[in-house]
């Protein structure tokens, strides 16, 4: 499981011309799921995301996490995070989990993050054509992969 975290001052996702989810200050979480991912990956990533000190304290140092700043999170499924570009110019997505595996893990991730942050988590819609808008604050963008724990 892999996430791209973006510290944002605002973010939203639009589907078919309608805003489906939006947040102000917090994290945009782009989530990619592979066929090998489990609840263990979800738990590890959620703890890592909640504890990630990427928000500024009163001295301008990145010492605070999303919980410390009462930030929000917007989660978007992003199978393209597992694109393989080794051969040719057309990416392969063979490492991305198929919907029958990915959807339950995606839903569990959102539920687990919601419990950890004690907030409702707006999301995109799995498999939909989405338009994601954001104002990256900093900019701060961090990639976290549950398979690179050590």
N, C-alpha and C positions, 0 to 999 in steps of 0.2 A: 504494500500500500504506500502510496506516495501522495504528499500534499505540497502545493505551492501556497504559502501564506503571504498575503499582502496586507500590510498595515494600511488601513484606509480611513479617510475622513468621511467617506460615504461610498456606498456600492449598491447596485441594483441589478436584477435580472428581469428581462422582458421576454415574454413568449407570446407570439401571435399579436403583437402590438399592445399587450396588457402587462403591466408591472406585476410580476409573480412574487417577488420578494425584494426587500430593500432594508438597508441598515444605515445608521450614521456611524460614528466613531467605533472602530473595531477591526475585525479581521475578515477578509475575503479568503475563503478556503476552497481551493480547487483540488478535488479529490480524485485520484486514479486508483483503480482496484485491479489486482492481478488474480489469476486463477489459484494462486497459492495462499492468498490472504485468509485470515481467520479473525475471530473475536480478539485473540491476543494482540494482533496488529492494531485493531481498533483501539483497544484499551491503552496500549503504549502510545499511540499517536495522540489520542485525546489528552492524556496526561502531559505529553510533550507540548501540545498546542496551548493548553491552559496555563502551563508554567513558563512558556517562552517569554523571556524578559526583553521585549522589543518596543515597549512604550516608554516615553521619556518621563523621568522624575522631575522634581522642582529645579534640579540643577542641569537639566537638559541631557542627562545620561540615560541610556536605555537600561533601566533597572526595574521596570514595572511590567507585569503581565496583563493579559486581557481582563482577568478577574479584578486585579488591583485598580484598574481604571474604569470598571463597570462597563467594559466594552461589549459590543455585540459580535455576532458571527453570521456570515452568509455562506452557505455551503453549496457548491456547484459540482456536479459530476463531470469528470474530465478524462475520458478514456485515452485521449491523445497523449497524456503524460507518459504512457508506455509505448510510444511509437518507436519502432526500430528503423534507423536510417542507414544501416550498414550497406545495403545493396541498392543500387539504382537511386532514382529520385522520388519514388513513390513510397511513403512510409508504410510499414507493416504494423498491424495492431494485434498480432497473434498473442502477445503477452498480456493483453488486456482481457479481463474476465468478461464472459458472455453475460447478457442480462439476467439469465436465470440464476447465476451465481452472484453477480455484482449488485443487483437490486436489493436483496435482503441484507447484504453487507453495508451498502450505502445507507439504508434505512436504520440499521443498527448503529452506524457511525453517528448519524444525526441525532438519534435518541440518546446515545451515550454522551455526546458533546453537550446536548441540551441539559442533561442531568448534572454534568460537571460544572457548567457555567450557570446553572439554575436560571436558564432563560429559554424562551421559545426560539428555535433556530429557523429562520426563513431559508428556503432552498430554491433551487431551480427544479426542473422536472427531468427525471432520468430519461435520456434518449431524445429529448426535445431539441429543436433548433432554437437556441437561446442567444439573446443579445445581452452581454454583460458589460455594465458601465461601472467605472470606479474612479475615484480620485485617490491615487496612491500617496500616502502620507510619508514623506521622507525624501525619496522613496525608500521603502523597506520591503524587500521581497526575500523570503527564505524558503528553500526546498528541504523537506524532511521526508526521508524514506525509512519505513519501518524495517526494512531488510538491512539497514546500515546502523544498527543499534550500538555496535561496539566501535 
